[in-house]
Amino acid sequence: MKVLISGAGAAGSALAFWLGRNGHEVTVVERAPALRPGGHAVDVRGAAVEVAARMGIDAQIREARTAYRGMSMLDGDGVEVFRDTESTYSGGRIGNDDVELLRADLARILFDRAPAEYLFGDAVTALDEHADGVRVEFERAAPREFDLVIGADGLHSRVRALAFGPEDEFVHLLGQYIGIYSVDNFLGLEDWQTWLRDGDTGYGLFTTRDNARLTVFLGFEAAPFAYDHRDVEGQKRLVAERFKDARWETPRLLEAMRDAPDFYFDAVAQVRMDRWTSGRVALLGDAAYCPSPMSGQGTSLALVGAYVLAEELNRADHTTAFSRYETRMRPFVEANQALALENPGGPAPEESVDKAKNAIAL
C-alpha cells in the first residue's frame, strides 16, 4: 500500500520503519524544516523496550541513554531541601531496565532506520476519502493519492482535526503548562538533575550526556487560557511573565530563553477519544492518546502503538486491522493515562508505573 504518515516524531518514524520493512510505500510529511531539535528526556519502558529490541535499535538507545547519578530539590531561594541518589523524577529508579534518553536522540535513531520518503517543511491541508483511497492536499507539495493516512502529528494534530473534528472535543487540559529549551551548563552540573519549586511555578534542569548543556523544563499551574501554539516569540513572552518573580537563577534562565532556537511550549493535556480510526484514516501516538508528560509514557505508547498498528496491517485489510489496533491498544492506553492523574504534581508510584508499562501483550 501507499501510506502517508503525518509527523516525524517517535510515533511517525517508528511506524514508517515497520511499514517500510513490510514492503509498503511510505511517505512522512513533517511541518518542521528538519528533525526537531531539543526536547526533554523521554522514557522507553516495559513493552516499548521489547519493541525497540525487535526493531534492532536497543543497543543504540542504550548507548544514547542518560546517565544521571541523582537529583536535588531546591526551594525558591535555591536552598537544597533534599537530594536523591537512588532515583530521579524523570527516569524513576536509577539502574532499572528501562531506557531514558533525550527526545532528539531517539528521533534521529528512528529517522535513520525508517525506509521512507520524508517531506519536511510541509503539512496536510485537506483529506478527500473515496472508495479506493484518500486524496491528500498539502501546503506546498502537489496533491497525491494514498491508500491510508496516519496522523502521528501530536497534540495539535491536523489530521485529527480534518478527519475527526475540532481539537477542543478531544484535548483535555490538566491545569499545567510547560516550556522546554536548552542553555549552556553555567551551573557546572555533572550527570545531575536539579529541581526548584517556587509557588505555582517550578522547573527542572537536566544535564545532557556530555554535560555541556542543560535542558530547562519550566512549568506553571494556571486555569485554561488561549494562546497561539505556533507563535514561539509570544510563548516566550508569556513564560517570562509567569516567571518574572521567581528567584535563584531564574533571571539568568529567562535571559537565555530569549534566544533559544529549540524552545517548545504547550499545555499539559491528555487526548481522549472514543475511536482512533475512521475509514482509511487512523491516529497514532499523542494525536490519538496523548497521556501527557506527567505520565512519562508518551514515547512508550507511541512505540508500542506503531508496532501494533503495523503488525495488524500486515495481517489483514485496513478495516479489520484498524479494529484490532483499537481493541489491543485501548486497555494499555487507559492504564498509562491513569498514571498522570494518580499523583498530581509528582511522579506516579513505581509499582503503578511497572504495572502500566507492561499492560499489553506483544
C-alpha positions as CSV (number, residue, x, y, z in Angstrom):
1,M,0.0,0.0,0.0
2,K,0.9,3.7,-0.3
3,V,0.7,5.1,3.2
4,L,1.1,8.8,4.3
5,I,2.2,9.4,7.8
6,S,1.8,13.0,9.2
7,G,4.5,13.7,11.8
8,A,8.2,12.7,12.0
9,G,8.4,12.2,15.8
10,A,8.8,8.9,17.5
11,A,5.3,7.6,16.5
12,G,5.6,8.5,12.9
13,S,9.1,7.3,12.2
14,A,8.6,4.1,14.2
15,L,5.5,3.3,12.1
16,A,7.5,4.2,8.9
17,F,10.1,1.7,9.9
18,W,7.6,-1.2,10.4
19,L,5.5,-0.4,7.3
20,G,8.6,0.1,5.1
21,R,10.1,-3.2,6.3
22,N,6.8,-4.9,5.5
23,G,7.0,-3.7,1.9
24,H,4.7,-0.7,1.9
25,E,5.5,2.6,0.2
26,V,5.7,5.1,3.0
27,T,5.8,8.9,2.8
28,V,6.2,11.0,6.0
29,V,5.2,14.7,6.0
30,E,6.6,17.0,8.7
31,R,5.8,20.6,9.2
32,A,9.2,21.4,10.6
33,P,12.0,22.1,8.1
34,A,14.1,19.3,9.6
35,L,14.0,16.9,12.6
36,R,13.0,19.0,15.5
37,P,15.9,19.7,17.9
38,G,15.9,19.8,21.7
39,G,13.2,18.4,24.0
40,H,13.4,16.8,27.4
41,A,14.4,13.3,28.4
42,V,11.9,10.6,27.3
43,D,11.5,7.0,28.5
44,V,11.3,3.7,26.7
45,R,9.7,1.4,29.2
46,G,8.3,-2.1,29.6
47,A,6.7,-3.3,26.4
48,A,8.4,-0.5,24.5
49,V,11.8,-1.9,25.4
50,E,10.8,-5.1,23.7
51,V,9.6,-3.2,20.7
52,A,13.0,-1.4,20.5
53,A,14.7,-4.8,20.6
54,R,12.5,-6.1,17.8
55,M,13.5,-3.0,15.7
56,G,17.1,-3.7,16.3
57,I,17.8,-0.3,18.0
58,D,18.1,-1.5,21.6
59,A,21.9,-1.2,21.6
60,Q,21.7,2.3,20.0
61,I,19.2,3.7,22.5
62,R,21.1,2.3,25.4
63,E,24.3,3.9,24.1
64,A,22.4,7.2,24.0
65,R,20.8,6.8,27.4
66,T,21.1,9.4,30.1
67,A,23.5,8.7,33.0
68,Y,22.0,10.7,35.8
69,R,23.6,10.0,39.2
70,G,20.7,11.6,41.1
71,M,18.7,14.7,41.7
72,S,18.3,17.7,44.0
73,M,15.2,19.6,45.1
74,L,15.6,23.3,45.9
75,D,13.3,25.8,47.5
76,G,12.5,29.1,45.8
77,D,15.8,30.6,47.2
78,G,17.9,27.8,45.7
79,V,18.5,26.1,49.1
80,E,18.6,22.4,48.8
81,V,15.7,20.7,50.5
82,F,16.7,17.1,49.7
83,R,18.7,15.0,47.3
84,D,18.2,11.5,46.0
85,T,20.9,9.3,44.5
86,E,18.6,6.3,44.0
87,S,16.0,7.7,41.6
88,T,15.0,10.8,39.6
89,Y,11.7,12.3,38.8
90,S,12.2,11.9,35.1
91,G,13.5,8.3,34.9
92,G,12.5,6.6,38.1
93,R,14.8,4.2,39.9
94,I,18.4,4.5,38.7
95,G,19.7,1.3,37.1
96,N,16.3,-0.1,36.2
97,D,15.8,-2.0,32.9
98,D,14.0,1.0,31.2
99,V,15.9,3.4,28.9
100,E,15.8,7.2,29.4
101,L,17.3,9.3,26.5
102,L,16.8,12.7,25.0
103,R,13.9,13.1,22.6
104,A,16.1,14.4,19.8
105,D,18.4,11.4,20.1
106,L,15.6,8.9,19.8
107,A,14.0,10.8,16.9
108,R,17.3,10.7,15.0
109,I,17.8,6.9,15.6
110,L,14.3,6.2,14.3
111,F,14.6,8.5,11.3
112,D,17.9,6.9,10.3
113,R,16.2,3.4,10.3
114,A,13.0,4.3,8.5
115,P,12.8,3.3,4.8
116,A,10.5,6.2,3.8
117,E,10.3,9.4,1.8
118,Y,10.3,12.4,4.1
119,L,8.7,15.7,3.1
120,F,10.0,18.3,5.5
121,G,8.6,21.8,5.7
122,D,5.1,20.8,4.6
123,A,1.7,19.8,6.1
124,V,-1.6,18.2,5.2
125,T,-4.4,20.7,4.4
126,A,-7.2,18.5,3.1
127,L,-8.3,14.9,3.0
128,D,-10.8,13.6,0.4
129,E,-11.5,9.9,1.1
130,H,-13.1,7.8,-1.7
131,A,-13.7,4.1,-2.4
132,D,-10.1,3.4,-3.5
133,G,-8.1,5.7,-1.3
134,V,-7.5,9.2,0.0
135,R,-6.6,12.3,-2.0
136,V,-4.4,14.4,0.2
137,E,-3.6,18.1,-0.4
138,F,-0.6,19.8,1.1
139,E,0.5,23.3,1.9
140,R,3.4,23.1,-0.6
141,A,3.5,19.7,-2.5
142,A,1.1,18.8,-5.2
143,P,-1.9,16.6,-4.2
144,R,-1.3,12.9,-4.0
145,E,-3.3,9.7,-3.7
146,F,-2.7,7.3,-0.8
147,D,-4.3,4.1,0.4
148,L,-4.1,5.1,4.0
149,V,-3.4,8.2,6.0
150,I,-2.0,8.0,9.5
151,G,-2.0,11.1,11.8
152,A,1.1,10.9,14.1
153,D,1.2,14.7,14.3
154,G,1.0,15.3,18.1
155,L,-1.3,17.0,20.5
156,H,-2.5,19.6,17.9
157,S,-2.9,17.1,15.1
158,R,-4.0,18.5,11.7
159,V,-5.1,15.0,10.5
160,R,-7.3,14.6,13.6
161,A,-9.0,17.9,13.0
162,L,-9.7,17.1,9.4
163,A,-10.9,13.5,9.9
164,F,-12.5,13.6,13.4
165,G,-13.4,17.2,14.4
166,P,-12.2,20.2,16.4
167,E,-9.4,19.9,18.9
168,D,-11.4,21.0,21.9
169,E,-13.6,17.9,21.6
170,F,-10.6,15.6,22.4
171,V,-7.9,17.6,24.2
172,H,-8.4,17.7,28.0
173,L,-6.3,20.2,29.9
174,L,-4.8,19.2,33.2
175,G,-4.1,22.7,34.7
176,Q,-0.4,23.0,33.9
177,Y,1.8,24.4,31.1
178,I,5.4,23.6,30.2
179,G,8.2,25.3,28.4
180,I,11.4,23.4,27.3
181,Y,14.7,24.6,25.8
182,S,18.4,24.2,26.3
183,V,21.2,26.5,27.7
184,D,24.9,26.3,28.4
185,N,25.6,24.4,31.6
186,F,26.5,27.5,33.5
187,L,26.0,25.7,36.8
188,G,28.6,23.1,36.2
189,L,26.3,20.2,36.9
190,E,27.6,16.7,36.1
191,D,25.1,13.9,35.2
192,W,22.6,15.5,37.5
193,Q,19.0,16.9,37.7
194,T,18.1,19.9,39.8
195,W,14.5,20.8,40.5
196,L,13.1,24.0,42.0
197,R,9.7,24.9,43.2
198,D,8.6,28.5,43.8
199,G,4.8,29.0,44.5
200,D,2.8,27.8,41.4
201,T,5.9,27.8,39.2
202,G,8.9,25.5,39.1
203,Y,11.5,24.0,36.8
204,G,13.9,21.1,36.3
205,L,17.4,21.4,34.9
206,F,18.9,18.2,33.2
207,T,22.4,17.8,32.0
208,T,23.0,16.5,28.5
209,R,25.1,13.4,28.1
210,D,28.3,15.4,27.7
211,N,27.4,17.8,30.5
212,A,28.0,20.7,28.1
213,R,24.4,21.9,28.2
214,L,21.3,21.9,30.4
215,T,17.8,21.1,29.3
216,V,15.4,23.5,31.0
217,F,11.9,22.2,31.8
218,L,9.7,25.1,33.1
219,G,6.2,24.5,34.4
220,F,3.4,26.5,35.9
221,E,-0.1,26.0,37.1
222,A,-2.9,28.0,35.5
223,A,-6.5,27.9,34.5
224,P,-7.0,27.3,30.8
225,F,-6.2,30.3,28.6
226,A,-5.9,31.0,24.9
227,Y,-2.6,31.2,23.1
228,D,-1.2,30.7,19.6
229,H,0.7,27.4,19.6
230,R,2.6,28.5,16.5
231,D,3.7,31.9,17.9
232,V,7.0,31.0,19.6
233,E,8.0,34.5,20.5
234,G,4.6,35.2,22.0
235,Q,5.0,32.0,24.1
236,K,8.4,33.1,25.3
237,R,6.9,36.4,26.5
238,L,4.1,34.5,28.2
239,V,6.6,32.2,30.1
240,A,8.8,35.2,31.1
241,E,5.8,37.0,32.5
242,R,4.8,33.9,34.6
243,F,8.3,33.5,36.0
244,K,9.2,37.2,36.5
245,D,9.0,36.9,40.3
246,A,10.7,33.5,40.6
247,R,14.1,33.6,42.3
248,W,17.5,31.9,42.4
249,E,18.9,31.5,38.8
250,T,15.5,32.2,37.2
251,P,16.5,35.6,35.7
252,R,19.5,34.0,34.0
253,L,17.4,31.2,32.6
254,L,14.8,33.6,31.2
255,E,17.5,35.7,29.6
256,A,18.9,32.5,27.9
257,M,15.3,31.6,26.8
258,R,15.0,34.7,24.7
259,D,17.4,33.4,22.0
260,A,16.9,29.7,22.5
261,P,16.3,28.1,19.0
262,D,14.8,24.9,20.4
263,F,12.1,26.4,22.6
264,Y,8.9,24.5,22.9
265,F,5.8,25.4,24.9
266,D,2.4,23.7,25.3
267,A,-0.4,22.8,27.7
268,V,-0.2,19.7,29.8
269,A,-3.1,17.7,28.4
270,Q,-4.5,14.3,27.5
271,V,-6.2,13.3,24.3
272,R,-9.2,11.1,24.9
273,M,-11.2,9.7,22.0
274,D,-13.9,7.1,21.6
275,R,-12.2,5.9,18.4
276,W,-8.9,6.5,16.7
277,T,-9.8,5.3,13.2
278,S,-12.3,6.4,10.6
279,G,-12.4,4.9,7.1
280,R,-8.9,4.9,5.7
281,V,-7.5,7.3,8.4
282,A,-6.0,6.3,11.7
283,L,-4.4,8.2,14.6
284,L,-1.2,7.2,16.4
285,G,0.7,8.4,19.5
286,D,-0.1,11.8,21.0
287,A,-2.5,12.6,18.2
288,A,-4.7,9.7,19.4
289,Y,-4.0,9.1,23.1
290,C,-1.5,11.7,24.5
291,P,-1.1,10.7,28.2
292,S,0.6,14.0,29.0
293,P,4.3,14.5,30.1
294,M,3.2,13.8,33.7
295,S,2.7,10.2,32.9
296,G,6.2,9.7,31.5
297,Q,4.7,7.2,29.0
298,G,4.0,9.2,25.8
299,T,7.1,7.8,24.0
300,S,6.4,4.2,25.1
301,L,2.7,4.5,23.9
302,A,4.0,5.8,20.6
303,L,6.5,3.0,20.0
304,V,4.1,0.2,21.1
305,G,1.2,1.7,19.1
306,A,3.3,1.9,16.0
307,Y,4.3,-1.8,16.4
308,V,0.7,-3.0,17.0
309,L,-0.8,-0.9,14.1
310,A,1.9,-2.2,11.7
311,E,1.5,-5.8,12.8
312,E,-2.3,-5.7,12.3
313,L,-1.9,-4.1,8.9
314,N,0.4,-6.9,7.9
315,R,-2.2,-9.4,8.9
316,A,-5.4,-8.1,7.4
317,D,-7.2,-5.5,5.4
318,H,-7.2,-2.0,6.8
319,T,-10.7,-2.2,8.2
320,T,-10.0,-5.3,10.2
321,A,-6.5,-4.1,11.2
322,F,-7.8,-0.8,12.5
323,S,-10.4,-2.5,14.6
324,R,-7.8,-4.9,16.1
325,Y,-5.4,-2.0,16.7
326,E,-8.0,-0.2,18.8
327,T,-9.0,-3.3,20.7
328,R,-5.4,-4.2,21.6
329,M,-4.2,-0.7,22.4
330,R,-7.1,0.8,24.4
331,P,-6.5,-1.0,27.8
332,F,-2.8,-0.2,27.5
333,V,-3.6,3.4,26.8
334,E,-6.0,3.8,29.6
335,A,-3.6,2.2,32.1
336,N,-0.9,4.6,31.2
337,Q,-3.1,7.7,31.0
338,A,-4.1,7.0,34.6
339,L,-0.5,7.5,35.8
340,A,-0.8,11.2,35.1
341,L,-3.8,11.6,37.4
342,E,-2.6,9.3,40.2
343,N,-0.2,11.8,41.9
344,P,-0.9,15.3,40.6
345,G,2.3,17.4,40.8
346,G,4.6,14.5,41.1
347,P,5.6,11.1,39.6
348,A,3.3,8.1,39.9
349,P,4.3,5.4,42.3
350,E,6.9,2.9,40.9
351,E,4.5,0.0,41.3
352,S,1.9,1.7,39.3
353,V,4.3,2.5,36.5
354,D,5.6,-1.1,36.5
355,K,2.1,-2.4,36.1
356,A,1.0,0.1,33.4
357,K,4.2,-0.1,31.2
358,N,3.7,-3.9,30.8
359,A,-0.1,-3.8,30.4
360,I,-0.1,-5.3,26.8
361,A,0.9,-8.5,25.2
362,L,3.0,-8.1,22.0
